[in-house]
Amino acid sequence: MRTRQLVILSVAFLLLCVALWAQGTDAVKPAPGQSLSVIASTSTVDSLLTGGSAAWNQVAVKHIGLNRTPPLYDTDEPAALEIPVVDVRLARAGGKLLVQLSWRDATHDAVTLPEVPNTPPETRFRKVQTEANDRFFDAAAVMFPVKGEAGAITPSLQMGDAEHPVDIYYWNATRGAMLMEAQGRGTTRRTGQNFPATGTYQNGQWSVTLELPDLPPGTPVAFAVWNGSQKDRDGRKYFSVWQVLE
Amino acid sequence: MSKHQYAMVMDLNKCLGCQTCTIACKKLWTDRDGTGYMYWNNVETRPGLGYPRQWDRIGGGWKDGMLQPSPLPTMEDYGYAWEYDYEQRLFEGKRKPVMPSPEPKSGANWDEDVGSMNGDENYFFYVPRICNHCTYPACLEACPRQAIYKREEDGIVVLDQDRCQGYRYCIKACPYKKIYFNEVKGKSEKCIFCYPRLERGEVNACAKQCPGRLRFVGILDDPESPVHKLVLVHKIALPLFPEKGTQPNVYYVPPFNPPKRDNYGKSILEDSRLPLDYLVYLFGPDVKNVITRLEAELKRAQAGGRSEVLQLLIGRDAETRYRIRPQLVQIQA
């Protein structure tokens, strides 16, 4: 039984590797299904960000299939495909690109962490305490290449590579938005910069809006979703293949 | 491999469970936001649950060259840090007793002195624990961020707070559960073997404050150091759970001859109050040889002879117990 599981895992992993390699290292002409239309919105950036559904109604939705990364260790908790699809809407407004990601998620994995006072801890009677050490939070991200290479080579899906660095606009349901950059797997680095983003969870559905710089048509973008209840963090996540902005 | 390796030896026969080491460490390193529940140095009663509870039974370390990650311990396993309402009592004039909150229900060394029974006799001893600064650290291998590294100059294992993203793979991989997650910062933390002190020629805070003088510190490959003598020359100190495969650099002189009622002077191997199986569980089968060596030294001293080993273990002064050599481990420019 165990051997059979291992064989299936290995085959799945190999297939994924081949898929990633094809995606990641070759000059890929985007397939027709992999292009994303962008609407020039008449709404303001603020109204798009604060997520009034009216502001987004005019924008067509694209359902993008998500994949699970393979487990790192065979002792890892199993990871079922609980979130098979992320819905993406894109709008240009006020010189920005607004990205709205929506997905169904049965568990709302987010908390409000206790506020840390500005005074040094040694001057206070009470310290802020760790409340839990084994919880993980829902999150989402958009990745795109730093260098504009419209219609040409998409970087490796594994956070780019040395010649093809990527920017990652990452939003975490508990810790907020942060801009990251990477040049290959394991190199992701927080830049210390933030960006405007909002997220709401309602009726088993996340709706997260990120404000990105305006990206030119032809820019490849990829999406990722982390499900806290599945102990997702790091490379343990859902990911899409590259899509191209129209 | 590191060029040199700092190591520590703790003589469990001398530990009185006073937790002065724990407090020395806490005041110096973990008196910050998010660190209340963590004890980079803790002292636990053995046999017992340990801190976090059952850490020795849930996994971690290496097997056949593969990492064996365990589940993450929970806050219940560590014990929540409780705070006292001093403000109300001392400054707001409320006539209430000072009370802890949340209500203490578990914690480090919660089962202090419970121990176990051997026939009708109780037995227990204390095991102080810090990060083992392993030669083959499972935590280092588990981190996908390369946030953990082993210092080339002295073998101390440290966790880069800038690179850490709080994924906690290291905690799952460590067989000794000596890395802690600070949820307030979103990063993991661990014992740094007081390297800023060692770099100034000063011994670790836990060792410095130990009233039982049971800690010996030095460089394992320095023939003059007490740890070299105890571990490699006299061979009377062993690491905890050697089968976990990480090759720890903290060693223990096992408890070897507690008296049993009406049986004073008999060897632990002949008629032990501490079941030998339990010592084998903690330190591996070599513990029998170590106890045999220690008892031979004891008998020699009792017969009026001189035992270099026992003199060293008494550790009368700091020069005997510690040999800190910042110059030796300095990285050559």
HADDOCK unambig.tbl for C-alpha pairs under 7 A between the chains (distance, minus, plus):
assign (segid A and resid 75 and name CA) (segid B and resid 69 and name CA) 6.76 0.50 0.50
assign (segid A and resid 121 and name CA) (segid B and resid 32 and name CA) 5.67 0.50 0.50
assign (segid A and resid 121 and name CA) (segid B and resid 33 and name CA) 6.41 0.50 0.50
assign (segid A and resid 126 and name CA) (segid B and resid 83 and name CA) 6.91 0.50 0.50
assign (segid A and resid 127 and name CA) (segid B and resid 32 and name CA) 6.51 0.50 0.50
assign (segid A and resid 127 and name CA) (segid B and resid 33 and name CA) 5.06 0.50 0.50
assign (segid A and resid 128 and name CA) (segid B and resid 33 and name CA) 4.74 0.50 0.50
assign (segid A and resid 128 and name CA) (segid B and resid 34 and name CA) 5.64 0.50 0.50
assign (segid A and resid 129 and name CA) (segid B and resid 33 and name CA) 6.03 0.50 0.50
assign (segid A and resid 129 and name CA) (segid B and resid 34 and name CA) 4.38 0.50 0.50
assign (segid A and resid 129 and name CA) (segid B and resid 35 and name CA) 6.64 0.50 0.50
assign (segid A and resid 129 and name CA) (segid B and resid 36 and name CA) 6.01 0.50 0.50
assign (segid A and resid 130 and name CA) (segid B and resid 34 and name CA) 4.51 0.50 0.50
assign (segid A and resid 130 and name CA) (segid B and resid 35 and name CA) 6.79 0.50 0.50
assign (segid A and resid 130 and name CA) (segid B and resid 182 and name CA) 6.09 0.50 0.50
assign (segid A and resid 130 and name CA) (segid B and resid 183 and name CA) 5.20 0.50 0.50
assign (segid A and resid 130 and name CA) (segid B and resid 184 and name CA) 5.92 0.50 0.50
assign (segid A and resid 132 and name CA) (segid B and resid 75 and name CA) 5.85 0.50 0.50
assign (segid A and resid 132 and name CA) (segid B and resid 183 and name CA) 6.89 0.50 0.50
assign (segid A and resid 133 and name CA) (segid B and resid 74 and name CA) 6.39 0.50 0.50
assign (segid A and resid 133 and name CA) (segid B and resid 75 and name CA) 6.39 0.50 0.50
assign (segid A and resid 133 and name CA) (segid B and resid 181 and name CA) 5.81 0.50 0.50
assign (segid A and resid 133 and name CA) (segid B and resid 183 and name CA) 6.31 0.50 0.50
assign (segid A and resid 134 and name CA) (segid B and resid 72 and name CA) 6.29 0.50 0.50
assign (segid A and resid 134 and name CA) (segid B and resid 74 and name CA) 6.14 0.50 0.50
assign (segid A and resid 186 and name CA) (segid B and resid 144 and name CA) 6.04 0.50 0.50
assign (segid A and resid 186 and name CA) (segid B and resid 145 and name CA) 5.37 0.50 0.50
assign (segid A and resid 233 and name CA) (segid B and resid 167 and name CA) 6.26 0.50 0.50
assign (segid A and resid 234 and name CA) (segid B and resid 167 and name CA) 6.71 0.50 0.50
